Amino acid sequence: MRTPLFFLALFLLSQSATAGTIYKCLEGGKPHYSDHPCGKSAVALKVEGPASPDPEMLARLERERSLVQGIEGERAAREEQEARAAVRAQRAAAGLKRRCDKLRLQNRWALEDSARAGRDEVEKARIKARRQAEALALECPP
């Protein structure tokens, strides 16, 4: 939306630059236009300046410009919010991975402890290993 406004301003500026007198000259049978006389064959042409812009059109353009700025601001805010959410999701995934790795390690240790346990401690170590496996399965599905 900014491009049409830019071209409108450029058009108005270029029109004001050409307002005044233009000279038409014939050189070699071909017409040639210039902003200064180019010889005896020069014919002065009066060029009217552009009409002043319509105030209603200027007001409408200003409203549209502010509307576009508002929309662009909302889009930028939404993109920033989505970027923050993506960063939070990445951090949460990394935290879950660390937690699962820790639970897997604890489960392996509990299994090793139950394998090395003596007669009196075997049942206690097996219960601990089973509980570690259940916690791992609950938080970190395979």
Secondary structure, 3 states (H helix, E strand, C coil): CHHHHHHHHHHHHHHHHHCEEEEEEEECCEEEEECCCCCCCCEEEEECCCCCCCHHHHHHHHHHHHHHHHHHHHHHHHHHHHHHHHHHHHHHHHHHHHHHHHHHHHHHHHHHHHHHCCCCCHHHHHHHHHHHHHHHHHHCCC
